Amino acid sequence: MSTWRPYNTVLMRSELTKTLGNANIVYSGNPEIIQSAFGIRGNFEVLCCFKVVGPTDAREPPFGGGGSVHLFRNNDHSKLPWSNFTPITTFPPSIDNSRFLLFENLALIQINFGSANLDKPANLEVIGRIGDKLKHICRESRYPFYWKQTSTFLRINNSYDLTEVTGNPSLIQGTFGIRHMNFELTVPLIKGGIYHLFKVNDGDNPSATPWQIGNHGKPIDHKRKYEAVSLIQSNFQNNPASAGNLEMIARSENGLFHFWMDSKTRRWNGPFDLSSFG
């Protein structure tokens, strides 16, 4: 089981190389970087997917042909050293009992809850795509810093798996909800359009609350196929007391488009073709 020691500044031979022997590692998907609350200045945290190209036995469980790695930069050290690459392994094991989660694309954030001590850094949260489904994992903010996952893929209303997604997910912690800390997620769909999903984190046990489909249960712009998305919450709002609008940039095969969600009606507006401004 892998653990993450955020203050380890020793540069070592890649853990992947030590684990997988002579197999070749090919990095894939979208790399993610954030500045976390670990350390005094805040470390840089990086996640990236990888594929295993090499001996057949390295492409079978427990290695499963790939996974994800994380590394960090210690921004308190005068030389700003990067850590070693460490494969993300989870507890409990992944669904197919492989050692690594076979993410093809992922999204990374650090949230403002999850630590037993509110003065300490909180959990890291990841949404990763495996085939046409999504998986939600989190890394505990206290020793031994385990990565944890649910026993299922991401489910809607805790009743059925979300399927037929593609491209990269984009995840933020917004300011919607009574406690102003809901998760907001967008992801392209194979048949066309984009799903906006959200997770209300108001209860005493936020991990138990279900994911729901936004935009009144309908895909955004279902007539066009998209390949990648990027999501933020802006400071545009209906009134000073309301949450800011969600803003999204989506890439299709031949265009770049802007969408925005009205924070009052929760309806998405767009697409607005950015290529016309080129």
Secondary structure by P-SEA (a helix, b strand, c coil): ccccccccccccccaaaaaaccbbbbbbcbbbbbbccccccbbbbbbbbbbbccccccccccccccbbbbbbbcccccccccccccccccccccccccccccccccccccccccccccccbbbbbbbbbcccbbbbbbbbccccbbbbbccccccccccccccccccbbbbbbcccccccbbbbbbbbbccbbbbbbbbbccccccccbbbbbcccccccccccccccbbbbbccccccccccbbbbbbbbcccccbbbbbccccccccccccccccc
